[in-house]
């Protein structure tokens, strides 16, 4: 496992200062969406928000990314809604932990989330639950309209839709 440098930022999920308004960025373990992460990081730095990396490929078809109550007693107490470095390393997610460290080394407050579900519904649910005011998506995903619809669906009781902006980020090749 690669050594992760974390310049004086305390590791550990519950001990980290990850409270506050959230900016959610779509990412994957292979870091194929680096421009999305970097745009979200710039926004988080400018606005004093916590950047939460939504690891879209974390959920497997045969397993869950986080221990469930049957697997690990006290798992609900240990893992909150934003995972820190110690949590990610404990869960074997060093690739995502490396992305967290990169953002922190740039000065941002960064955490991650490993969703149990797939697709835009899981992202919409997470962004709303975290009180995110903006979600960054890769242009090639072509499902930003689906995310908007899922955010509106969440208010099926007639409540006001959450005011979550969706920022679509193009790949470096598409911005030339």
C-alpha positions as CSV (number, residue, x, y, z in Angstrom):
1,X,0.0,0.0,0.0
2,X,1.3,3.4,-0.9
3,X,2.5,5.7,1.9
4,X,0.1,8.6,2.3
5,X,1.6,12.0,3.2
6,X,-0.8,14.1,5.3
7,X,0.9,17.4,6.3
8,X,-0.1,17.7,9.9
9,X,-3.8,17.0,9.3
10,X,-5.1,14.7,12.0
11,X,-6.3,11.4,10.6
12,X,-9.4,9.7,12.0
13,X,-13.1,10.0,11.0
14,X,-14.6,11.4,14.1
15,X,-11.7,13.6,15.3
16,X,-11.4,15.5,12.0
17,X,-13.1,18.9,11.5
18,X,-15.4,18.0,8.7
19,X,-18.5,19.9,9.9
20,X,-20.0,22.6,7.8
21,X,-21.5,23.2,4.4
22,X,-20.8,20.5,1.9
23,X,-19.6,20.5,-1.7
24,X,-20.0,17.0,-3.3
25,X,-17.8,15.8,-6.1
26,X,-18.3,12.7,-8.2
27,X,-15.1,10.6,-8.3
28,X,-14.0,7.1,-8.9
29,X,-11.2,5.0,-7.4
30,X,-9.1,5.3,-10.6
31,X,-9.3,9.1,-10.4
32,X,-10.6,9.3,-14.0
33,X,-12.6,12.5,-13.1
34,X,-9.7,14.6,-11.7
35,X,-10.9,17.8,-13.3
36,X,-14.3,17.4,-11.5
37,X,-12.5,16.9,-8.2
38,X,-10.2,19.9,-8.8
39,X,-13.1,22.2,-9.7
40,X,-15.0,21.2,-6.6
41,X,-11.8,21.7,-4.5
42,X,-11.4,25.2,-5.9
43,X,-15.0,26.0,-5.0
44,X,-14.6,24.5,-1.5
45,X,-11.5,26.6,-0.8
46,X,-13.1,29.8,-2.1
47,X,-16.3,29.3,-0.1
48,X,-14.9,27.6,3.1
49,X,-16.8,24.4,2.5
50,X,-16.0,20.8,3.1
51,X,-15.4,18.9,-0.1
52,X,-16.9,15.4,0.1
53,X,-15.7,13.0,-2.6
54,X,-18.6,10.7,-3.6
55,X,-16.8,7.5,-4.7
56,X,-19.4,6.4,-7.3
57,X,-17.8,3.0,-7.9
58,X,-17.5,2.0,-4.2
59,X,-20.6,-0.1,-4.1
60,X,-20.2,-3.6,-5.4
61,X,-23.0,-5.9,-6.6
62,X,-22.0,-8.6,-4.0
63,X,-20.8,-6.5,-1.1
64,X,-21.3,-3.2,0.6
65,X,-18.5,-0.6,1.0
66,X,-19.2,-0.1,4.7
67,X,-19.6,-2.8,7.4
68,X,-23.3,-3.3,8.2
69,X,-24.8,-3.8,11.6
70,X,-24.6,-7.5,11.2
71,X,-20.9,-7.5,10.1
72,X,-19.6,-5.1,12.8
73,X,-21.2,-4.1,16.0
74,X,-20.9,-0.4,16.5
75,X,-20.3,0.3,12.8
76,X,-23.0,3.0,12.8
77,X,-21.2,4.8,15.6
78,X,-17.8,4.7,14.0
79,X,-18.7,5.8,10.5
80,X,-20.7,9.0,10.1
81,X,-21.7,10.7,6.9
82,X,-18.2,11.9,6.0
83,X,-15.3,9.5,6.1
84,X,-11.8,10.6,7.1
85,X,-8.4,9.1,6.3
86,X,-8.3,6.6,9.0
87,X,-11.8,5.4,8.0
88,X,-10.8,5.0,4.4
89,X,-7.6,3.2,5.2
90,X,-9.5,0.9,7.6
91,X,-12.0,0.1,4.8
92,X,-9.2,-0.6,2.3
93,X,-9.9,2.5,0.2
94,X,-6.3,3.8,-0.2
95,X,-7.1,5.2,-3.7
96,X,-9.8,7.4,-2.4
97,X,-7.7,8.3,0.7
98,X,-5.0,9.5,-1.7
99,X,-7.4,11.8,-3.3
100,X,-8.5,13.2,0.1
101,X,-4.8,13.8,1.0
102,X,-4.2,15.5,-2.3
103,X,-7.0,17.9,-1.6
104,X,-5.9,18.5,1.9
105,X,-2.4,19.2,0.8
106,X,-3.9,21.9,-1.4
107,X,-5.5,23.5,1.7
108,X,-9.0,22.2,1.5
109,X,-11.0,20.3,4.1
110,X,-11.8,17.0,2.4
111,X,-13.6,13.9,3.3
112,X,-15.2,11.1,1.3
113,X,-18.2,8.9,1.1
114,X,-18.6,5.3,0.0
115,X,-22.2,4.9,-1.1
116,X,-24.1,1.7,-0.8
117,X,-26.3,2.4,-3.8
118,X,-25.6,3.1,-7.4
119,X,-26.5,5.9,-9.7
120,X,-27.9,9.4,-9.4
121,X,-30.5,8.4,-6.8
122,X,-27.8,7.5,-4.4
123,X,-26.0,10.7,-5.2
124,X,-29.1,12.8,-4.8
125,X,-30.0,11.2,-1.5
126,X,-26.5,11.8,-0.1
127,X,-26.2,15.4,-1.3
128,X,-29.5,16.3,0.2
129,X,-28.7,14.5,3.5
130,X,-25.4,16.3,3.8
131,X,-27.0,19.7,3.1
132,X,-24.8,20.2,0.0
133,X,-25.3,23.4,-1.9
134,X,-23.5,22.2,-5.1
135,X,-22.7,18.9,-6.8
136,X,-19.9,18.6,-9.3
137,X,-20.3,16.0,-12.1
138,X,-18.2,15.0,-15.1
139,X,-19.6,16.1,-18.5
140,X,-19.2,12.6,-20.0
141,X,-21.7,11.2,-17.4
142,X,-24.5,12.8,-19.3
143,X,-26.9,12.3,-16.4
144,X,-27.0,15.7,-14.8
145,X,-30.7,16.0,-15.8
146,X,-31.3,12.7,-14.0
147,X,-29.7,14.1,-10.9
148,X,-31.9,17.2,-11.0
149,X,-35.0,14.9,-11.4
150,X,-33.8,12.7,-8.5
151,X,-33.3,15.8,-6.3
152,X,-36.9,16.9,-7.1
153,X,-38.2,13.4,-6.5
154,X,-36.9,13.4,-3.0
155,X,-39.5,16.0,-2.1
156,X,-42.4,13.9,-3.1
157,X,-44.4,15.0,-0.1
158,X,-44.8,18.5,-1.7
159,X,-41.9,20.0,0.2
160,X,-39.7,22.6,-1.4
161,X,-37.0,21.0,-3.5
162,X,-33.5,21.4,-2.0
163,X,-31.6,24.2,-3.6
164,X,-28.6,22.2,-4.9
165,X,-26.7,23.5,-7.9
166,X,-25.3,21.0,-10.3
167,X,-22.0,22.0,-11.9
168,X,-20.9,20.0,-15.0
169,X,-17.2,19.9,-15.6
170,X,-15.8,19.0,-19.0
171,X,-12.7,16.8,-19.4
172,X,-9.4,18.5,-20.3
173,X,-9.7,17.2,-23.9
174,X,-13.2,18.7,-24.3
175,X,-12.2,22.2,-23.2
176,X,-9.7,22.8,-26.0
